[in-house]
Amino acid sequence: MEPRVGVGVAIFKDGKILLGLRKGSHGSETWSLPGGHLEMGEEFFDCAKRETTEETRISIKNLSVFCVNNDIFSPEKHYITICVKAEYDSGELRVMEPDKCYEWKWFDLDKLPSPLFLATKHFISKLVV
């Protein structure tokens, strides 16, 4: 088995970061950035925009890659995760995949919910806002 590539999107609006409460098998009941798997031939920013729209129905702007993490969840689950930093652009925040996410909320960085998804925890530890 080989590591998979994931893209997480740290979206900021008015100094707050967007997190969703995960539902399902991978990271269930943890708070996470929007994101998902990088598809074959897909650019990082295209993946970030696609996953954000698919999951939240919002648009983002001013994208930049700010870190890459080696996230080992278990001996069978290993991801190289690219974190893209972005700003909210437009759209009404909605849960678009109710089978994967309970809710989306904006949080102050000093008032984050718990527990955080492993990759999200790594990203936030590296943030300089």
C-alpha positions as CSV (number, residue, x, y, z in Angstrom):
1,M,0.0,0.0,0.0
2,E,1.2,3.5,-0.8
3,P,0.5,6.9,0.7
4,R,-2.4,8.9,-0.8
5,V,-2.4,12.6,-1.6
6,G,-4.9,14.8,0.1
7,V,-5.6,18.6,-0.1
8,G,-6.9,20.5,2.9
9,V,-8.2,24.1,2.5
10,A,-7.7,26.6,5.3
11,I,-10.3,29.2,4.4
12,F,-10.4,32.5,6.3
13,K,-13.2,35.1,6.5
14,D,-13.1,38.1,8.9
15,G,-10.2,36.5,10.8
16,K,-12.0,33.2,11.4
17,I,-11.2,29.7,9.9
18,L,-13.8,27.4,8.5
19,L,-14.1,23.9,10.0
20,G,-16.6,21.1,9.5
21,L,-17.6,18.3,11.9
22,R,-16.8,15.1,10.1
23,K,-19.2,12.2,9.8
24,G,-18.3,8.7,8.5
25,S,-15.5,6.3,8.9
26,H,-12.3,8.4,8.4
27,G,-12.0,11.0,11.2
28,S,-15.6,10.7,12.3
29,E,-16.6,13.2,15.1
30,T,-13.6,15.4,14.5
31,W,-13.4,19.0,13.2
32,S,-11.7,19.4,9.8
33,L,-10.8,21.8,7.0
34,P,-12.7,21.3,3.8
35,G,-10.7,19.0,1.4
36,G,-10.3,15.7,-0.1
37,H,-8.2,13.5,-2.5
38,L,-6.2,14.9,-5.3
39,E,-7.4,13.4,-8.6
40,M,-5.0,12.1,-11.3
41,G,-3.7,15.1,-13.3
42,E,-5.3,17.7,-11.1
43,E,-3.5,20.8,-9.9
44,F,-3.5,21.6,-6.1
45,F,-5.6,24.8,-6.5
46,D,-8.1,23.2,-8.8
47,C,-8.6,20.4,-6.2
48,A,-8.9,23.0,-3.4
49,K,-11.6,24.9,-5.3
50,R,-13.5,21.8,-6.4
51,E,-13.5,20.2,-2.9
52,T,-14.6,23.5,-1.3
53,T,-17.5,24.0,-3.7
54,E,-18.5,20.3,-3.5
55,E,-18.5,20.4,0.3
56,T,-19.6,23.9,1.2
57,R,-21.0,25.6,-1.9
58,I,-18.7,28.6,-1.3
59,S,-16.1,30.1,-3.6
60,I,-12.5,30.9,-2.5
61,K,-9.8,33.3,-3.7
62,N,-6.1,34.2,-3.1
63,L,-5.0,30.6,-2.8
64,S,-1.4,29.7,-1.8
65,V,0.3,26.5,-0.6
66,F,1.6,27.0,2.9
67,C,2.6,23.5,4.1
68,V,2.9,19.9,3.3
69,N,2.3,17.3,6.0
70,N,3.1,13.6,6.4
71,D,0.0,12.4,8.1
72,I,0.1,8.8,9.4
73,F,-3.3,7.9,10.8
74,S,-2.6,4.2,11.2
75,P,-0.3,1.5,9.7
76,E,-2.9,1.2,6.9
77,K,-3.8,4.9,6.4
78,H,-1.0,7.3,5.3
79,Y,-1.5,10.6,3.6
80,I,0.8,13.3,2.2
81,T,-1.5,16.3,2.7
82,I,-1.1,19.6,0.9
83,C,-2.6,22.5,2.8
84,V,-3.8,25.4,0.7
85,K,-4.6,28.7,2.4
86,A,-7.4,30.7,0.9
87,E,-9.9,33.5,1.6
88,Y,-13.7,33.3,1.4
89,D,-14.9,34.9,-1.9
90,S,-18.6,34.4,-2.2
91,G,-21.6,32.0,-1.7
92,E,-23.8,30.9,1.1
93,L,-22.2,28.3,3.4
94,R,-24.2,25.0,3.2
95,V,-23.6,21.3,4.1
96,M,-23.5,19.8,0.6
97,E,-22.5,16.3,1.7
98,P,-24.7,15.4,4.7
99,D,-23.4,11.9,4.7
100,K,-19.8,13.2,5.3
101,C,-20.3,16.3,7.4
102,Y,-22.8,17.4,10.2
103,E,-22.1,21.2,10.0
104,W,-19.7,23.9,8.9
105,K,-18.8,26.8,11.2
106,W,-16.4,29.7,11.3
107,F,-14.1,29.7,14.4
108,D,-11.6,32.2,15.9
109,L,-8.2,30.6,16.0
110,D,-8.0,31.0,19.7
111,K,-11.4,29.3,20.2
112,L,-11.1,26.1,18.1
113,P,-13.4,23.1,18.7
114,S,-12.1,19.8,19.8
115,P,-11.1,17.2,18.8
116,L,-9.4,18.2,15.5
117,F,-8.8,15.9,12.6
118,L,-5.1,14.9,12.5
119,A,-4.2,16.7,9.3
120,T,-6.2,19.8,10.5
121,K,-4.3,19.8,13.8
122,H,-1.0,19.7,11.9
123,F,-2.1,22.6,9.6
124,I,-3.3,24.8,12.4
125,S,0.0,24.3,14.4
126,K,1.8,25.8,11.4
127,L,-0.5,28.7,10.8
128,V,0.8,32.3,11.0
129,V,-2.1,34.6,10.4
